[in-house]
Amino acid sequence: MRSTTALRRVVAVGVAATLLVACSGNDTPVAKDAETATAGSDDLAHGSTTAEPDNLAHGSWAEAIENANLLVDLDQDARKLLSVFPTGSGNKISELDIAGSNPSYFDQFGPALWRQCERVDVYISVDPSIAPELRASARTLAVNAILELNKLTGLTLVVRSGATEQHGEFFDPTVDPDAPGFRELDVFWYDTASDAPPDRFGIADAWHSGPDALEQSTIDGSVNVTSKDSPTQQASLLRSRISLSTEILHRLPGRADLDEDGSQFAERSQSMAVLHELAHVVGIGHSTAKDSFMYPRFSDQTRMTTPDRATLALAGSRPC
Ligand SMILES: [Zn+2]
């Protein structure tokens, strides 16, 4: 979708109303939509908050592992985490679950993931009240994190607009954004001083198909989600959005601040915070392991762990 955010708001307003209710984070039952918001509403908090995370642990990666078509080379330690074994109660569990990793959405058919043969179009927009120099950093940070996500998952996310100021898109932070388009990731950078979610680095939302979607013929009146498009009852991710705060730029070390041998994606950094939100929209939930970059709060221990690498590879392993 190449049109401006404002235009998209006009054309999609009918659908957006329903979807925004579904992803608002309260207990509103999901409407009879062909797709539903995952429990992906995020809360990566910065260090000042003392509240304990309350949304850890839901579901197993076992189903995804058993059906995985891994596109990423993993070392032996990471591969070992992708072993599945039965529990006493007839369910299955994986080493990855035990290591603390969780799907962002899970039902009786397993976790919701993007299908690996489908391209995801990315649209980056910034709040115009962010200073021009910071806007450029924010855009670059998002683009680099998306390239890193592609490497770590094997998925294909393509930045379609907003990568540079020259062709930069802007949005109005006082207006609720539309639901993203089909197979789309919308990235919004909010200025801390305007409408950023308080005490948060970012929020991630994703929408997925469910078993109900198999009976629906259309989404938005234009895209077919038929049994041909969704050959199994597994939930597929369809749309996604991350809302990032310039708190990330103000509070975390950037590339220049890191040690020479430190990778900007290996340790606590601005890049890692963006990658955290991106990991949510490819189906990864919070980890219970405190050193994981998917733990809800960053600390000095935060890094990209071996279970994190295995989970990211798994997130891109859903065959079409
Ligand atoms: Zn999070």
Boltz pocket constraint, residues with backbone or C-beta under 6 A from the ligand:
constraints:
  - pocket:
      binder: B
      contacts: [[A, 42], [A, 43], [A, 44], [A, 276], [A, 280], [A, 286], [A, 294], [A, 295], [A, 296]]
      max_distance: 6.0
